[in-house]
Protein backbone atom coordinates (compact mmCIF):
# COMPACT_ATOMS: atom_id res chain seq x y z
CA UNK A 1 0.00 0.00 0.00
CA UNK A 2 1.22 3.45 -0.85
CA UNK A 3 0.94 6.54 1.30
CA UNK A 4 -1.27 9.43 0.34
CA UNK A 5 -1.30 13.08 1.37
CA UNK A 6 -4.74 14.68 1.40
CA UNK A 7 -5.03 18.39 2.21
CA UNK A 8 -8.32 19.93 3.35
CA UNK A 9 -8.54 23.64 2.55
CA UNK A 10 -11.21 26.26 3.06
CA UNK A 11 -12.33 29.10 5.24
CA UNK A 12 -12.66 28.69 8.99
CA UNK A 13 -15.75 26.75 10.01
CA UNK A 14 -15.98 25.03 6.60
CA UNK A 15 -15.65 21.63 8.27
CA UNK A 16 -12.01 20.82 7.53
CA UNK A 17 -11.30 19.21 10.90
CA UNK A 18 -14.66 17.43 11.02
CA UNK A 19 -14.26 16.01 7.50
CA UNK A 20 -10.64 14.99 8.14
CA UNK A 21 -11.71 13.14 11.31
CA UNK A 22 -14.64 11.43 9.56
CA UNK A 23 -12.33 10.35 6.73
CA UNK A 24 -9.70 9.12 9.21
CA UNK A 25 -12.30 6.98 10.96
CA UNK A 26 -13.61 5.52 7.71
CA UNK A 27 -10.12 4.71 6.40
CA UNK A 28 -9.08 3.23 9.75
CA UNK A 29 -12.14 0.96 9.56
CA UNK A 30 -10.68 -0.25 6.24
CA UNK A 31 -7.43 -1.16 8.02
CA UNK A 32 -5.43 1.77 6.63
CA UNK A 33 -2.79 3.54 8.72
CA UNK A 34 -3.92 7.18 8.94
CA UNK A 35 -2.39 10.23 10.60
CA UNK A 36 -4.19 13.53 11.06
CA UNK A 37 -2.32 16.86 11.02
CA UNK A 38 -3.70 20.30 11.76
CA UNK A 39 -1.75 23.36 10.71
CA UNK A 40 -0.71 25.49 12.36
CA UNK A 41 0.41 23.03 15.01
CA UNK A 42 0.37 25.18 18.13
CA UNK A 43 2.27 22.55 20.15
CA UNK A 44 5.61 23.36 18.51
CA UNK A 45 7.81 26.37 19.29
CA UNK A 46 6.95 28.05 16.00
CA UNK A 47 3.28 27.11 16.37
CA UNK A 48 3.18 28.69 19.83
CA UNK A 49 4.54 31.92 18.33
CA UNK A 50 1.82 31.81 15.66
CA UNK A 51 -0.77 31.42 18.41
CA UNK A 52 0.57 34.48 20.22
CA UNK A 53 0.43 36.49 17.01
CA UNK A 54 -3.16 35.42 16.25
CA UNK A 55 -4.17 36.39 19.78
CA UNK A 56 -2.71 39.88 19.26
CA UNK A 57 0.24 39.36 21.64
CA UNK A 58 2.77 39.74 18.80
CA UNK A 59 2.76 41.79 15.63
CA UNK A 60 4.16 40.55 12.32
CA UNK A 61 3.72 41.81 8.79
CA UNK A 62 1.92 39.51 6.36
CA UNK A 63 5.17 38.05 5.00
CA UNK A 64 6.48 37.36 8.51
CA UNK A 65 3.28 35.51 9.42
CA UNK A 66 3.44 33.40 6.27
CA UNK A 67 7.08 32.53 6.96
CA UNK A 68 6.02 31.33 10.42
CA UNK A 69 3.20 29.23 8.95
CA UNK A 70 5.53 27.67 6.39
CA UNK A 71 8.26 27.04 9.00
CA UNK A 72 5.64 25.31 11.16
CA UNK A 73 4.99 22.86 8.31
CA UNK A 74 8.71 22.31 7.79
CA UNK A 75 8.93 21.26 11.45
CA UNK A 76 6.95 18.17 10.41
CA UNK A 77 8.51 17.57 6.98
CA UNK A 78 10.74 14.58 7.74
CA UNK A 79 8.12 12.80 9.86
CA UNK A 80 5.59 13.29 7.08
CA UNK A 81 7.99 11.90 4.47
CA UNK A 82 8.77 8.90 6.67
CA UNK A 83 5.06 8.20 7.23
CA UNK A 84 4.26 8.44 3.51
CA UNK A 85 7.15 6.09 2.69
CA UNK A 86 5.69 3.62 5.17
CA UNK A 87 2.27 3.67 3.49
CA UNK A 88 0.50 6.00 5.92
CA UNK A 89 -2.32 8.21 4.68
CA UNK A 90 -1.79 11.77 5.92
CA UNK A 91 -4.78 14.05 6.29
CA UNK A 92 -4.00 17.75 6.76
CA UNK A 93 -6.44 20.30 8.12
CA UNK A 94 -4.88 23.22 6.17
CA UNK A 95 -1.61 22.86 4.35
CA UNK A 96 0.45 24.65 1.68
CA UNK A 97 -2.50 26.23 -0.15
CA UNK A 98 -3.51 28.13 2.98
CA UNK A 99 -0.36 30.23 2.81
CA UNK A 100 -1.06 31.00 -0.83
CA UNK A 101 -4.69 31.91 -0.12
CA UNK A 102 -4.14 34.05 2.97
CA UNK A 103 -0.85 35.52 1.75
CA UNK A 104 -2.23 36.38 -1.67
CA UNK A 105 -5.30 37.93 0.00
CA UNK A 106 -2.90 40.20 1.90
CA UNK A 107 -1.01 41.27 -1.22
CA UNK A 108 1.89 38.80 -1.13
CA UNK A 109 3.27 37.20 -4.27
CA UNK A 110 1.74 33.76 -4.89
CA UNK A 111 4.85 32.56 -6.76
CA UNK A 112 7.05 33.39 -3.75
CA UNK A 113 4.63 31.62 -1.40
CA UNK A 114 4.70 28.51 -3.61
CA UNK A 115 8.50 28.64 -3.97
CA UNK A 116 9.21 28.66 -0.22
CA UNK A 117 7.04 25.56 0.19
CA UNK A 118 8.27 23.51 -2.78
CA UNK A 119 10.41 21.21 -0.63
CA UNK A 120 7.50 20.18 1.58
CA UNK A 121 5.67 16.95 0.68
CA UNK A 122 3.07 18.01 -1.87
CA UNK A 123 -0.56 16.87 -1.64
CA UNK A 124 -1.74 14.00 -3.80
CA UNK A 125 -5.23 15.43 -3.42
CA UNK A 126 -6.48 18.81 -2.23
CA UNK A 127 -10.11 19.13 -1.22
CA UNK A 128 -11.60 22.61 -1.05
CA UNK A 129 -14.52 22.76 1.37
CA UNK A 130 -16.03 25.86 -0.14
CA UNK A 131 -18.34 28.28 1.64
CA UNK A 132 -19.02 31.98 1.75
CA UNK A 133 -17.40 34.26 4.33
CA UNK A 134 -20.89 35.10 5.63
CA UNK A 135 -21.56 31.41 6.32
CA UNK A 136 -18.20 31.11 8.07
CA UNK A 137 -19.13 34.04 10.35
CA UNK A 138 -22.60 32.62 10.96
CA UNK A 139 -21.16 29.29 12.12
CA UNK A 140 -18.84 30.95 14.64
CA UNK A 141 -19.79 34.39 15.85
CA UNK A 142 -17.66 34.64 19.01
CA UNK A 143 -13.97 34.07 19.69
CA UNK A 144 -12.86 34.71 16.12
CA UNK A 145 -9.18 35.54 15.55
CA UNK A 146 -8.02 38.59 13.62
CA UNK A 147 -8.34 36.87 10.24
CA UNK A 148 -11.74 35.36 11.00
CA UNK A 149 -13.20 38.78 11.86
CA UNK A 150 -12.23 40.36 8.52
CA UNK A 151 -14.94 39.28 6.06
CA UNK A 152 -13.42 41.38 3.26
CA UNK A 153 -10.13 39.52 3.70
CA UNK A 154 -11.99 36.19 3.78
CA UNK A 155 -13.67 37.04 0.48
CA UNK A 156 -10.22 37.52 -1.08
CA UNK A 157 -9.03 34.27 0.54
CA UNK A 158 -11.98 32.44 -0.98
CA UNK A 159 -11.20 33.89 -4.44
CA UNK A 160 -7.62 32.63 -4.11
CA UNK A 161 -8.82 29.17 -3.08
CA UNK A 162 -11.20 29.05 -6.06
CA UNK A 163 -8.40 30.12 -8.40
CA UNK A 164 -6.09 27.44 -6.99
CA UNK A 165 -8.83 24.81 -7.14
CA UNK A 166 -9.05 25.25 -10.91
CA UNK A 167 -5.71 23.37 -11.13
CA UNK A 168 -7.41 20.06 -10.40
CA UNK A 169 -8.59 20.11 -6.81
CA UNK A 170 -11.86 18.61 -5.68
CA UNK A 171 -14.26 21.47 -4.78
CA UNK A 172 -17.11 20.53 -2.46
CA UNK A 173 -19.95 22.80 -1.37
CA UNK A 174 -19.43 22.84 2.41
CA UNK A 175 -22.69 24.63 3.16
CA UNK A 176 -24.58 21.32 2.89
CA UNK A 177 -25.08 18.69 5.64
CA UNK A 178 -21.83 17.13 6.84
CA UNK A 179 -22.93 13.60 5.88
CA UNK A 180 -23.41 14.69 2.26
CA UNK A 181 -20.02 16.39 2.27
CA UNK A 182 -18.39 13.33 3.89
CA UNK A 183 -19.74 11.02 1.17
CA UNK A 184 -18.23 13.26 -1.53
CA UNK A 185 -14.92 13.49 0.36
CA UNK A 186 -14.67 9.72 0.68
CA UNK A 187 -15.53 9.17 -3.00
CA UNK A 188 -12.76 11.61 -4.02
CA UNK A 189 -10.18 9.91 -1.79
CA UNK A 190 -11.24 6.41 -2.82
CA UNK A 191 -10.39 7.28 -6.44
CA UNK A 192 -6.81 7.99 -5.30
CA UNK A 193 -6.32 4.76 -3.31
Residue, then its C-alpha position, 0 to 999 in steps of 0.5 A: x500500500x502506498x501513502x497518500x497526502x490529502x489536504x483539506x482547505x477552506x475558510x474557517x468553520x468550513x468543516x475541515x477538521x470534522x471532515x478529516x476526522x470522519x475520513x480518518x475513521x472511515x479509512x481506519x475501519x478499512x485497516x489503513x494507517x492514517x495520521x491527522x495533522x492540523x496546521x498550524x500546530x500550536x504545540x511546537x515552538x513556531x506554532x506557539x509563536x503563531x498562536x501568540x500572534x493570532x491572539x494579538x500578543x505579537x505583531x508581524x507583517x503579512x510576509x512574517x506571518x506566512x514565513x512562520x506558517x511555512x516554517x511550522x509545516x517544515x517542522x513536520x517535513x521529515x516525519x511526514x515523508x517517513x510516514x508516507x514512505x511507510x504507506x500511511x495516509x496523511x490528512x492535513x487540516x490546512x496545508x500549503x495552499x492556505x499560505x497562498x490563499x491568505x498571503x495572496x489575499x494580503x497582497x503577497x506574491x503567490x509565486x514566492x509563497x509557492x517557492x518557499x514551500x516547494x520542498x514540503x511533501x506536496x498533496x496527492x489530493x487537495x479538497x476545497x470545502x467551499x463556503x461563503x465568508x458570511x456562512x463562516x461568520x454565521x457558524x462561529x460568531x464569538x472568539x474569532x481571531x483577527x483573520x476570522x473577523x475580517x470578512x473582506x479579507x476572507x472574500x479575497x481568501x476564498x477567491x484565491x482558493x477558487x483560483x487554486x482549485x481550478x488546477x485540479x482540486x476537488x471542490x465541495x460545497x461545504x454549506x450542505x449537511x456534513x454527511x453529504x459532504x463526507x460522502x463526496x470526500x470519501x468518494x474523491x479519496x477512494x479514487x486515489x487509493 
